[in-house]
Amino acid sequence: MHLFPALALLAAASSPSAAIYVPIREYSGNTFFDTWDFWGNIDNTTWGNVTYLNKTTAMTQRLAYVDDDNGHAIIRVDNTTNIPSAPVVNRPSVRITSQDAYGAGDLVIIDVAHVPTGCSVWPSFWTLGVGKEWPHAGEIDIIEGINLQTSNQMAMHSDPGCMQAPQPGQTGLTLNTDCGSADGRGCIVGETKHNSFGAGFNKAGGGVFATQLDVSGVYIWFWGRADIPEQITTATSTSNINVTAFGLPSAAYPVSGCNYTQFFGPQQLVILTTLCGVWAGVPNTYAQTCPGTCISNVIGSGSPAYDEAYWDIAYIRTYFAQDQASLSSSSSSPSAAAAAMSATGNTSPTSASEASSASIASTAPTTENSTGTQGNGALRVGKTLLLQGLLTIISVFSLLTGLF
């Protein structure tokens, strides 16, 4: 990004920036899992009744694989193992974290054909800030829901001081405005479009979600399969994307309520499915859509309870704003989050839970990095952090000098 376009973006801070985005990376096909780390531990962040498998075990047990027929990535909960009622009631599942991190000026698009659904099921596709304990570098929930929920729920989590601005310009319904709320709920927006989650989403053929990370704010769009913009349906891995054609987002978090570069660091992508836990397993919450007890689903053979508990992902594509390319010599590559964590002394996946930092320190999950590019990655993360620092300085300078 040139410095003057950066100022122009700040001037238009109440709406998504008009920008052409150029491709960074596509996660798809036989190489989908090559640049992700597998958690390889219990769910020590949301305390679900699962054990997240390492990469080798997950692929051997066919809980993470690429479909030979269509090249889609399948990530599922085990539905064949008989789980006893004691002593530990944990079912095998998968959590993966991207080795790349993304920041202000980036765009993430995911095409999902099927989301995990069912009683006790809690899937999510989200981003997690690197280099700091949760929530100091932020979290953005893009796809999330529980049990037999039928509508997607989007949210942001941050330190205190980040709010969703009034009248943000979105089609979704705001449920909570405080991103740094003490109860950990975050600033929540419920999707109002039909078939955005659960069985209805799957029956309709899924859909596409786009997330723009920008100095003007964070914006999330959803389109059902029949309504996906033509520029996305006809795009290839090398196509540019123009976000001005997207229309109003489902969820909007403009900078007037929350300064993105102040509250959010470089973000890793996370895909997981847990069971029960601190949301789906709360008795009163579980009873709203499901019978019996949450744990009763986990115990036993796993079928048919978890036959629909799987992700089917056609691709994830990431992009960089074209007008920012001149400020970053790494515009063709995202930052490598694994290297950023290595620089802080943390070689394990970062926690996303406010409830478990002490436990994570004592039961650190394993990783299976498959790249040898951490030296280059550290440089890219440094440039990402430098970019965000420059944008923050520009914002403060602009306010002080009355440019706006």
C-alpha positions as CSV (number, residue, x, y, z in Angstrom):
1,M,0.0,0.0,0.0
2,H,1.2,3.5,-0.8
3,L,1.0,5.8,2.2
4,F,-1.5,8.2,0.6
5,P,-3.9,5.4,-0.4
6,A,-3.6,4.4,3.3
7,L,-4.9,7.8,4.3
8,A,-7.7,7.5,1.8
9,L,-8.7,4.3,3.4
10,L,-8.8,5.9,6.8
11,A,-11.0,8.6,5.5
12,A,-13.5,6.0,4.3
13,A,-13.4,4.2,7.6
14,S,-17.1,3.6,8.0
15,S,-17.4,1.1,5.1
16,P,-15.3,-1.6,3.4
17,S,-12.4,-0.2,1.4
18,A,-12.7,-0.2,-2.3
19,A,-9.9,-2.4,-3.4
20,I,-8.8,-4.9,-6.0
21,Y,-7.3,-8.0,-4.3
22,V,-4.6,-10.2,-5.9
23,P,-4.1,-13.8,-4.9
24,I,-1.7,-14.9,-2.2
25,R,-2.4,-18.6,-1.7
26,E,-5.0,-21.2,-2.5
27,Y,-5.6,-24.1,-0.1
28,S,-7.2,-26.8,-2.2
29,G,-6.8,-30.2,-3.8
30,N,-4.0,-32.7,-2.9
31,T,-1.9,-29.9,-1.3
32,F,-4.7,-28.6,1.0
33,F,-3.2,-29.9,4.2
34,D,0.5,-29.2,3.4
35,T,0.6,-25.8,5.2
36,W,-1.5,-26.5,8.2
37,D,-0.5,-27.7,11.7
38,F,-2.6,-30.4,13.5
39,W,-3.3,-29.7,17.2
40,G,-2.6,-33.2,18.4
41,N,-4.0,-32.8,21.9
42,I,-7.2,-32.7,24.0
43,D,-9.5,-29.7,23.6
44,N,-7.9,-27.6,26.3
45,T,-9.3,-24.4,25.0
46,T,-13.1,-24.8,25.0
47,W,-13.1,-28.1,27.0
48,G,-15.0,-30.2,24.5
49,N,-15.2,-34.0,24.7
50,V,-12.7,-34.6,21.9
51,T,-9.1,-35.5,21.4
52,Y,-7.7,-33.6,18.4
53,L,-5.4,-36.0,16.4
54,N,-2.0,-35.3,15.0
55,K,-1.6,-35.2,11.2
56,T,-0.4,-38.8,10.8
57,T,-3.2,-40.3,12.9
58,A,-5.9,-38.1,11.5
59,M,-5.0,-39.0,7.9
60,T,-4.6,-42.7,8.7
61,Q,-8.0,-42.8,10.3
62,R,-9.5,-40.8,7.4
63,L,-10.6,-37.9,9.7
64,A,-8.6,-35.5,7.4
65,Y,-8.2,-36.3,3.7
66,V,-8.8,-35.0,0.2
67,D,-11.8,-36.5,-1.7
68,D,-10.5,-38.3,-4.8
69,D,-13.6,-37.5,-6.8
70,N,-13.8,-33.7,-6.4
71,G,-10.6,-32.6,-4.6
72,H,-12.4,-31.2,-1.6
73,A,-10.8,-31.3,1.8
74,I,-12.8,-33.4,4.3
75,I,-12.3,-32.8,8.0
76,R,-14.5,-34.9,10.3
77,V,-15.4,-36.2,13.7
78,D,-14.9,-39.9,14.3
79,N,-18.2,-41.8,13.9
80,T,-16.9,-45.4,14.2
81,T,-15.1,-45.7,17.5
82,N,-17.0,-47.1,20.5
83,I,-16.4,-44.6,23.3
84,P,-17.0,-45.9,26.9
85,S,-18.8,-43.8,29.5
86,A,-15.6,-43.7,31.7
87,P,-13.0,-42.8,32.6
88,V,-12.3,-40.2,29.8
89,V,-15.2,-39.5,27.4
90,N,-13.3,-38.0,24.4
91,R,-14.0,-38.8,20.8
92,P,-11.3,-38.3,18.1
93,S,-11.6,-35.1,16.0
94,V,-9.4,-32.6,14.2
95,R,-8.3,-29.1,14.7
96,I,-5.9,-27.5,12.2
97,T,-4.1,-24.1,12.2
98,S,-2.6,-22.4,9.1
99,Q,1.1,-21.9,9.1
100,D,0.5,-18.6,7.4
101,A,-0.9,-15.5,9.1
102,Y,-2.8,-12.6,7.6
103,G,-3.3,-9.0,8.5
104,A,-4.6,-5.6,7.5
105,G,-5.0,-5.5,3.7
106,D,-5.8,-9.1,3.3
107,L,-9.0,-11.0,2.2
108,V,-10.0,-14.6,2.9
109,I,-12.6,-16.5,0.9
110,I,-13.8,-20.0,1.8
111,D,-16.1,-22.2,-0.3
112,V,-17.8,-24.7,2.0
113,A,-20.1,-27.5,0.7
114,H,-20.9,-29.0,4.1
115,V,-20.5,-27.9,7.7
116,P,-20.5,-30.3,10.7
117,T,-23.9,-30.5,12.3
118,G,-25.8,-32.5,14.9
119,C,-26.5,-32.5,18.6
120,S,-23.4,-31.8,20.7
121,V,-21.5,-30.6,17.6
122,W,-19.6,-27.3,17.7
123,P,-17.7,-26.5,14.5
124,S,-15.9,-23.2,13.7
125,F,-13.8,-21.5,11.1
126,W,-12.0,-18.5,12.7
127,T,-8.8,-16.6,12.9
128,L,-6.5,-16.3,15.9
129,G,-3.9,-13.6,16.6
130,V,-0.4,-14.8,17.0
131,G,2.4,-13.9,19.3
132,K,0.3,-13.1,22.4
133,E,-2.0,-14.9,24.7
134,W,-5.7,-14.8,23.9
135,P,-7.3,-12.4,23.4
136,H,-4.5,-9.8,23.2
137,A,-4.0,-10.3,19.5
138,G,-7.6,-10.8,18.7
139,E,-9.9,-13.5,17.3
140,I,-12.4,-13.3,14.5
141,D,-15.2,-15.9,14.2
142,I,-16.3,-16.4,10.6
143,I,-18.4,-19.6,10.7
144,E,-19.6,-20.9,14.0
145,G,-22.6,-22.6,15.5
146,I,-23.7,-25.4,17.8
147,N,-26.0,-28.4,18.0
148,L,-29.0,-28.0,15.6
149,Q,-28.6,-24.2,15.1
150,T,-29.7,-23.0,11.7
151,S,-28.1,-19.6,11.4
152,N,-24.4,-18.7,11.4
153,Q,-22.9,-16.6,14.1
154,M,-20.0,-14.2,13.5
155,A,-18.0,-12.4,16.3
156,M,-14.8,-10.7,17.3
157,H,-12.9,-11.1,20.5
158,S,-10.3,-8.6,21.8
159,D,-9.0,-6.7,24.7
160,P,-11.4,-4.1,26.3
161,G,-12.0,-1.0,24.3
162,C,-13.0,-2.6,20.9
163,M,-16.7,-2.1,20.2
164,Q,-19.0,-2.6,17.2
165,A,-20.0,0.9,16.1
166,P,-23.7,1.8,16.0
167,Q,-25.3,1.4,12.6
168,P,-22.3,-0.4,11.2
169,G,-23.8,-1.0,7.7
170,Q,-24.6,-4.7,7.6
171,T,-27.4,-7.1,6.8
172,G,-26.9,-9.2,10.0
173,L,-28.4,-8.7,13.4
174,T,-26.1,-7.4,16.2
175,L,-26.5,-9.5,19.4
176,N,-23.7,-7.9,21.4
177,T,-21.5,-4.9,20.7
178,D,-18.6,-5.3,23.2
179,C,-15.7,-7.2,21.6
180,G,-13.8,-7.2,24.8
181,S,-16.6,-8.2,27.2
182,A,-15.6,-9.7,30.4
183,D,-17.8,-12.8,29.9
184,G,-15.9,-13.6,26.7
185,R,-18.9,-13.4,24.4
186,G,-17.4,-10.9,22.1
187,C,-19.2,-8.6,19.7
188,I,-21.7,-11.0,18.0
189,V,-23.6,-10.7,14.7
190,G,-26.2,-13.2,13.8
191,E,-26.7,-14.0,10.1
192,T,-30.2,-13.2,8.8
193,K,-29.9,-14.9,5.4
194,H,-31.6,-18.3,5.1
195,N,-29.6,-21.5,5.2
196,S,-26.4,-20.0,6.6
197,F,-25.6,-22.9,8.9
198,G,-26.5,-26.5,9.8
199,A,-28.6,-28.9,7.9
200,G,-30.3,-26.2,5.8
201,F,-26.9,-24.9,4.7
202,N,-25.8,-28.4,3.7
203,K,-29.0,-29.3,1.9
204,A,-28.8,-26.1,-0.1
205,G,-25.3,-27.0,-1.3
206,G,-23.3,-24.8,1.1
207,G,-22.0,-21.4,0.2
208,V,-19.1,-18.9,0.3
209,F,-17.9,-16.7,3.1
210,A,-15.5,-13.7,2.5
211,T,-13.6,-11.8,5.3
212,Q,-11.9,-8.5,4.7
213,L,-9.2,-7.4,7.1
214,D,-8.6,-3.7,6.7
215,V,-7.6,-0.5,8.4
216,S,-11.2,0.6,7.8
217,G,-12.4,-2.4,9.8
218,V,-13.4,-6.1,9.5
219,Y,-16.2,-7.2,7.2
220,I,-17.7,-10.6,6.6
221,W,-20.0,-11.7,3.7
222,F,-22.0,-14.8,3.2
223,W,-23.7,-16.0,0.0
224,G,-25.7,-19.2,-0.4
225,R,-24.8,-21.5,-3.3
226,A,-27.4,-19.9,-5.6
227,D,-26.3,-16.3,-4.8
228,I,-22.5,-16.4,-5.0
229,P,-21.2,-13.4,-7.1
230,E,-20.2,-14.3,-10.6
231,Q,-16.7,-13.0,-10.1
232,I,-16.2,-15.7,-7.4
233,T,-17.9,-18.6,-9.2
234,T,-15.8,-17.9,-12.3
235,A,-12.6,-17.1,-10.5
236,T,-9.5,-19.3,-10.5
237,S,-6.6,-19.4,-8.1
238,T,-5.0,-16.6,-10.1
239,S,-8.0,-14.3,-10.5
240,N,-8.2,-10.9,-8.8
241,I,-11.2,-10.0,-6.7
242,N,-13.0,-6.7,-6.5
243,V,-14.7,-6.3,-3.1
244,T,-16.8,-3.3,-4.3
245,A,-19.1,-5.7,-6.0
246,F,-19.9,-7.6,-2.8
247,G,-22.6,-5.3,-1.5
248,L,-23.4,-4.9,2.2
249,P,-21.6,-7.4,4.4
250,S,-23.4,-9.7,6.8
251,A,-21.2,-8.4,9.7
252,A,-19.4,-5.1,9.8
253,Y,-16.9,-3.9,12.4
254,P,-15.8,-0.4,11.2
255,V,-12.8,1.4,12.6
256,S,-15.1,4.0,14.2
257,G,-15.8,1.5,16.9
258,C,-12.6,-0.6,16.9
259,N,-9.2,0.2,15.5
260,Y,-8.2,-3.0,13.8
261,T,-4.4,-2.4,13.8
262,Q,-4.6,-1.5,17.5
263,F,-6.5,-4.6,18.7
264,F,-5.6,-7.3,16.2
265,G,-2.3,-8.8,15.2
266,P,-1.5,-11.1,12.3
267,Q,-4.2,-13.8,12.2
268,Q,-3.9,-17.5,11.6
269,L,-6.8,-19.5,10.1
270,V,-8.3,-22.2,12.3
271,I,-10.7,-25.0,11.4
272,L,-12.1,-27.4,14.1
273,T,-15.0,-29.4,15.4
274,T,-15.3,-30.0,19.1
275,L,-18.2,-31.7,21.0
276,C,-20.1,-30.3,23.9
277,G,-17.7,-28.0,25.7
278,V,-18.3,-24.6,27.3
279,W,-21.0,-23.6,24.7
280,A,-22.6,-26.5,23.0
281,G,-22.6,-28.6,26.2
282,V,-24.2,-26.1,28.6
283,P,-27.4,-27.9,29.7
284,N,-29.8,-25.0,29.1
285,T,-28.2,-24.1,25.8
286,Y,-28.1,-27.7,24.6
287,A,-31.7,-28.3,25.5
288,Q,-32.9,-25.5,23.2
289,T,-32.5,-27.7,20.2
290,C,-31.5,-31.2,21.4
291,P,-33.0,-33.9,23.6
292,G,-31.3,-35.8,26.5
293,T,-27.8,-34.8,27.6
294,C,-24.9,-33.6,25.5
295,I,-22.5,-36.3,26.7
296,S,-24.9,-39.1,25.7
297,N,-24.1,-38.4,22.0
298,V,-20.3,-38.8,22.6
299,I,-20.7,-42.2,24.3
300,G,-21.2,-45.2,22.1
301,S,-20.5,-46.0,18.5
302,G,-20.7,-42.5,17.1
303,S,-23.2,-43.4,14.4
304,P,-25.6,-42.0,13.4
305,A,-24.9,-39.1,15.9
306,Y,-21.8,-37.9,14.0
307,D,-22.5,-39.0,10.5
308,E,-23.0,-35.4,9.5
309,A,-20.2,-34.0,11.6
310,Y,-17.8,-33.1,8.9
311,W,-16.4,-30.2,6.9
312,D,-16.4,-30.4,3.1
313,I,-14.3,-27.5,1.8
314,A,-13.8,-26.8,-1.9
315,Y,-11.0,-24.2,-1.3
316,I,-9.8,-21.4,0.8
317,R,-8.2,-18.5,-1.1
318,T,-6.3,-15.6,0.4
319,Y,-5.6,-12.2,-1.2
320,F,-3.6,-9.0,-0.7
321,A,-4.9,-5.5,-1.6
322,Q,-3.3,-4.4,-4.8
323,D,-2.8,-0.9,-3.7
324,Q,-0.7,-2.1,-0.7
325,A,1.7,-4.2,-2.8
326,S,4.3,-1.5,-3.1
327,L,4.7,-1.2,0.7
328,S,5.3,-4.9,1.1
329,S,8.0,-6.8,-0.9
330,S,6.2,-10.0,0.2
331,S,2.9,-9.2,-1.4
332,S,2.9,-12.6,-3.2
333,S,3.3,-14.5,0.1
334,P,1.5,-14.4,3.4
335,S,3.3,-14.2,6.7
336,A,4.4,-17.5,8.2
337,A,2.7,-17.7,11.6
338,A,4.7,-20.6,12.8
339,A,7.9,-18.5,12.6
340,A,6.3,-15.7,14.5
341,M,5.4,-18.1,17.4
342,S,8.9,-19.5,17.3
343,A,10.3,-16.0,17.8
344,T,8.2,-15.7,21.0
345,G,9.4,-19.0,22.3
346,N,6.1,-20.8,21.6
347,T,6.5,-23.7,19.2
348,S,3.0,-25.1,19.8
349,P,-0.3,-23.9,18.4
350,T,-1.6,-20.9,20.2
351,S,-4.6,-21.1,22.5
352,A,-7.9,-19.4,21.7
353,S,-9.5,-19.8,25.1
354,E,-9.9,-17.4,27.9
355,A,-10.3,-20.3,30.3
356,S,-7.3,-22.4,29.8
357,S,-3.9,-20.5,29.6
358,A,-2.5,-22.3,32.6
359,S,-3.6,-25.7,31.3
360,I,-2.2,-25.1,27.9
361,A,1.2,-24.4,29.4
362,S,1.3,-27.8,31.1
363,T,-0.3,-29.8,28.2
364,A,1.1,-28.1,25.1
365,P,-0.3,-29.7,21.9
366,T,2.1,-31.2,19.4
367,T,2.8,-29.8,15.9
368,E,3.8,-31.4,12.7
369,N,5.3,-28.6,10.6
370,S,6.1,-29.7,7.1
371,T,7.9,-26.6,5.8
372,G,11.5,-25.5,6.1
373,T,10.8,-21.8,5.5
374,Q,10.7,-20.4,9.0
375,G,13.6,-18.0,8.2
376,N,11.7,-16.4,5.4
377,G,8.5,-16.6,7.4
378,A,10.0,-14.6,10.3
379,L,10.9,-11.9,7.8
380,R,7.3,-11.9,6.5
381,V,5.8,-11.7,9.9
382,G,8.1,-8.8,10.7
383,K,6.9,-7.0,7.6
384,T,3.3,-7.7,8.5
385,L,3.9,-6.2,12.0
386,L,5.7,-3.2,10.4
387,L,2.8,-2.6,8.0
388,Q,0.4,-2.6,10.9
389,G,2.6,-0.3,12.9
390,L,2.9,2.2,10.0
391,L,-0.9,2.1,9.5
392,T,-1.4,2.9,13.2
393,I,1.1,5.8,13.1
394,I,-0.7,7.1,10.0
395,S,-4.0,7.0,11.8
396,V,-2.8,8.8,14.8
397,F,-0.9,11.4,12.7
398,S,-4.0,12.0,10.6
399,L,-6.2,12.7,13.7
400,L,-3.6,15.0,15.2
401,T,-3.1,17.1,12.1
402,G,-6.8,17.3,11.1
403,L,-6.3,15.6,7.7
404,F,-9.9,14.3,8.0
